[in-house]
Amino acid sequence: MKSTEETLEELGWNAFFSEQVSPDEALLCHPVRVMAVHRGKIAVAGLGPQRFITPYIPGALPTDDHPTVGDWVLVDGATVQPVRVLQRMNLFKRRSPADPRRDQMIAANVDTVFIVASCNQDFSVARLERYLVLAREVGVDPVVVLTKSDLTDRPEVFAAAARAIEPGLLVQTVNGRDPADVAGLAAWCGPGKTVAFLGSSGVGKSTLVNSLRGSDSIATQAVRAHDSTGRHTTTVREMHRLDHGGWLLDLPGMRELQLSDAATGIAEVFDDFALAAQDCKFSDCSHGVEPGCAVRAAIEAGTLTPERFDRWRRLEAEETANAAKLTKRRSR
């Protein structure tokens, strides 16, 4: 573990968290931030040098909050045992790949999310939309970062496709191996700020982290030549310090992101379809063969695209199915 110590403010501590700590708790407990999650232990900072402690909270139920990377946790000053997880500003989660009945926590208390994709044949607008839905659902500002610009003669084509997803979407195109090229991303990584990296395996997240930190401490692997696909290297969820004070969360690539309770995020990313649907003749219009369908009319007029319509409907169907499963589980 590194030997340097940070103040609570440098770790991201602010009034939102301090107001949750009672005077009695302040006398007996210390707040620490979860910097990394390993099997059976978590790395925390805020109480001297970073150290490993148990993630298990005595008496906590499975339905209670449990520590994930980015969390603030109160620990007992005498035993250094976790007491409770402080309320989060936000929480990224997904359907657990091992058990679709459960949600898997990804990261907490994020200020900005870098949605990372690559300028090659692995680029996917549909995948970017899914990550944007996730960011909008939890209320975190997204920035799309398109890596591997050095591998294409026309990076602007990829940038234009990303910007077309929604008006005003911030898109940055970079060569992740060039520190000078990625320096502009540091604007979102000021003192005490936390930026999460989301993206599929092999799109260059670890390379970006190395460039922003000026370090090669995070293992990376080369892109496969035959299909332009990178190989997944991140195995531990952890926060990385930038020299100018920010924190980066390099998360394991998610081959399959299952959305959970994402109705609001879908409505925001596909607000053009949601607005058009308000003008349909029938409130329960399925946008198929019903008369007076404003969505179909907009598609025929060319103001909305059938490709984007299909992606919207797939996400809506997935959200409806997930909501039904959640309701069924809660009724049990």
C-alpha positions, 0 to 999 in steps of 0.5 A, a space after each residue: 500500500 502507498 505510504 502517503 496520507 490524504 486529508 478527508 477533503 482530499 479524499 472527497 469528504 464534504 458537508 453531505 457526509 459530515 452532516 450524517 455523523 452525530 456528535 456522539 459518533 464523531 467522538 467514537 468513530 472515524 470516517 474512511 473512504 473505500 479505495 479498493 475492494 478485494 476478496 474478503 477485505 477492503 482498502 481504506 484511507 482517512 485514518 493514517 496510511 491506507 490499510 486493509 480492514 474487513 468489509 463485514 459490519 457486525 449485525 448488518 443484514 443482507 439487505 443493509 448497505 455494505 461497503 463498495 469502492 468510493 463509499 464512506 464508512 464509519 469505523 470504530 476508533 478503538 477496533 477499526 471495525 466498520 460501523 455503518 456505510 454513510 448515505 451515498 450521493 449516488 450508486 452505480 449498480 447492475 444486475 449480477 451476472 451470477 444471479 440476475 435476481 440480485 443487484 451488484 454494486 459497482 461504485 459510489 459517490 462519483 462526480 463524473 463518469 467517463 464512458 469509454 469506447 474505442 475508435 475501431 470496429 468495436 465501437 457501438 452506439 447501442 452500448 454507449 446508450 446503455 452506459 448513458 442510461 445508467 449515468 442519467 439514472 443515478 444523476 452523474 454527469 457523463 463524458 464520452 471518451 473515445 480512445 485509440 484515435 491513433 488507430 483510425 484516419 477519421 476519428 471525427 466520424 466516431 465522435 459525430 456518431 457519439 454526439 448524435 445520441 443526445 444534444 449537448 453530450 460531451 465527447 472527447 477523442 484521445 490517443 490514450 497512450 499520449 499524456 499530452 493528448 489526454 491532459 484535457 480530461 484532467 479538467 474533470 478530475 480536480 482536488 477531491 473529485 472522483 471520476 469513474 471509468 465505464 466501458 467494455 473490456 479492452 477499450 483502453 480504460 487502464 491505458 487512460 488511467 496510466 497516462 493521466 497518472 504518468 505511471 505504468 502501474 496498471 497492467 494493459 494488454 495489446 489489441 487483437 489485430 484480427 478483430 480490434 478487440 482489447 483484452 480485459 486487464 482490470 481485476 480489482 475495483 480501486 481508486 487511483 490518485 492523480 497528482 493534481 488531486 482527483 481520483 479515478 475509478 478504473 472498473 472491470 469491463 462489463 461484457 453485459 450490462 443489465 440495467 436495473 430500475 432505469 426508467 428515468 435514465 431511459 426517458 432522459 437519453 431517449 427524450 425525443 421518443 418520450 416527447 413524441 409518444 406524448 402526442 400519440 392518440 392512445 396513452 397505451 400506444 405500442 407504436 406499432 399499427 395503432 392509428 394516430 401514433 406520433 412516434 411512427 409519424 415522426 419516423 416516417 417524416 425522418 425526424 426520428 430514426 427506426 434504428 434508434 426506435 428499435 434500441 429504445 424499445 429493447 431498453 424499454 422492454 428490458 426495463 419492464 421485464 426487470 421491474 416485473 421481476 423486482 416486484 415479484 421478488 418484493 412480494 415474496 
